[in-house]
Amino acid sequence: MQINLFFRKLYLNLFFRTKFIANFIFKTRFIERDKDAYYFDITTYYLIKVLLLNLNSKNKFLDLGTGTSALIALEIKKRVGCKVIASDINKEIIKLAKLNIKFNKEKIYVYKSNFFKNIKSDFNVISFNPPYVSSSLGKKISLSEKFRSQWDGGNKSDQVITNFIKNLYKLKKSPICYMGINSQHLGAKHIKKLVKMHTRLKILKIYKSSMFPVNVYVIKKF
Ligand SMILES: C[S@@+](CC[C@H](N)C(=O)[O-])C[C@H]1O[C@@H](n2cnc3c(N)ncnc32)[C@H](O)[C@@H]1O
């Protein structure tokens, strides 16, 4: 267990927080990282890959929970060229996301919003890489207090996801949603059960990464 925690800390710090690696993998350029932030994680990487397979220039895309680099929004804007908006619940994260959007010379509006509450623009596709680290594990591996909304999925990892699914269900429109989740934290069985609780929501497809323990769930409301 100690070794496992040690390696988790090591790869979190070496891989996801190294600007050189982020610049190498993505088209997006990055401003200097706040010490509590990270550039991307394996879920971000795989979610972008799946989105690029499915989106086209006619889509109206919402990057929900855009994070400090607005990476998913920027990659979709640069590589698909459709309409893109972004949102986050955390105002400190939004400040950094806006700086990175400006640094990339793109125009993407960022809403401060708890899920869909304040989003005024239209969208027909959503992506969400929700926080799914359990509060106790996050404490053990010293994840950021300042950006707690980045990772904290509550006691059982599924608190934000449960609320997201409820909000998706209540939404008046029926966008397609791509939700990426690390299966080491929450497996497909658990996610299927959460979605099934809402009769009109359906998982259309699950993309499973062959390289990483990440699943992307394609969810639609009927
Ligand atoms: C795991 S991070 C993902 C960041 C980025 N999208 C990525 O893939 O690297 C989760 C993000 O969702 C945001 N978030 C958490 N709860 C939210 C909510 N209720 N509404 C909107 N954003 C939320 C967090 O502030 C954080 O930026």
Ligand as a Chemical Component Dictionary entry (heavy atoms), coordinates in Angstrom:
data_LIG
# 
_chem_comp.id                   LIG 
_chem_comp.type                 NON-POLYMER 
_chem_comp.pdbx_formal_charge   0 
_chem_comp.three_letter_code    LIG 
# 
loop_
_chem_comp_atom.comp_id 
_chem_comp_atom.atom_id 
_chem_comp_atom.alt_atom_id 
_chem_comp_atom.type_symbol 
_chem_comp_atom.charge 
_chem_comp_atom.model_Cartn_x 
_chem_comp_atom.model_Cartn_y 
_chem_comp_atom.model_Cartn_z 
_chem_comp_atom.pdbx_ordinal 
LIG C1  C1  C 0  -10.961 16.100 -12.783 1  
LIG S1  S1  S 1  -11.067 17.830 -13.106 2  
LIG C2  C2  C 0  -11.039 17.815 -14.885 3  
LIG C3  C3  C 0  -10.381 19.031 -15.466 4  
LIG C4  C4  C 0  -10.219 18.984 -17.009 5  
LIG N1  N1  N 0  -11.505 18.983 -17.679 6  
LIG C5  C5  C 0  -9.447  17.764 -17.439 7  
LIG O1  O1  O 0  -10.061 16.848 -18.002 8  
LIG O2  O2  O -1 -8.226  17.689 -17.179 9  
LIG C6  C6  C 0  -12.760 18.145 -12.723 10 
LIG C7  C7  C 0  -13.188 19.593 -12.968 11 
LIG O3  O3  O 0  -14.607 19.685 -12.770 12 
LIG C8  C8  C 0  -14.910 20.845 -11.999 13 
LIG N2  N2  N 0  -16.172 20.596 -11.300 14 
LIG C9  C9  C 0  -16.372 19.844 -10.202 15 
LIG N3  N3  N 0  -17.673 19.876 -9.839  16 
LIG C10 C10 C 0  -18.310 20.654 -10.759 17 
LIG C11 C11 C 0  -19.662 21.089 -10.922 18 
LIG N4  N4  N 0  -20.624 20.728 -10.057 19 
LIG N5  N5  N 0  -19.969 21.891 -11.968 20 
LIG C12 C12 C 0  -18.987 22.288 -12.842 21 
LIG N6  N6  N 0  -17.692 21.930 -12.722 22 
LIG C13 C13 C 0  -17.357 21.117 -11.689 23 
LIG C14 C14 C 0  -13.710 21.010 -11.087 24 
LIG O4  O4  O 0  -13.572 22.304 -10.557 25 
LIG C15 C15 C 0  -12.555 20.595 -12.005 26 
LIG O5  O5  O 0  -12.035 21.681 -12.708 27 
# 
loop_
_chem_comp_bond.comp_id 
_chem_comp_bond.atom_id_1 
_chem_comp_bond.atom_id_2 
_chem_comp_bond.value_order 
_chem_comp_bond.pdbx_ordinal 
LIG C1  S1  SING 1  
LIG S1  C2  SING 2  
LIG S1  C6  SING 3  
LIG C2  C3  SING 4  
LIG C3  C4  SING 5  
LIG C4  N1  SING 6  
LIG C4  C5  SING 7  
LIG C5  O1  DOUB 8  
LIG C5  O2  SING 9  
LIG C6  C7  SING 10 
LIG C7  O3  SING 11 
LIG C7  C15 SING 12 
LIG O3  C8  SING 13 
LIG C8  N2  SING 14 
LIG C8  C14 SING 15 
LIG N2  C9  SING 16 
LIG N2  C13 SING 17 
LIG C9  N3  DOUB 18 
LIG N3  C10 SING 19 
LIG C10 C11 SING 20 
LIG C10 C13 DOUB 21 
LIG C11 N4  SING 22 
LIG C11 N5  DOUB 23 
LIG N5  C12 SING 24 
LIG C12 N6  DOUB 25 
LIG N6  C13 SING 26 
LIG C14 O4  SING 27 
LIG C14 C15 SING 28 
LIG C15 O5  SING 29 
# 
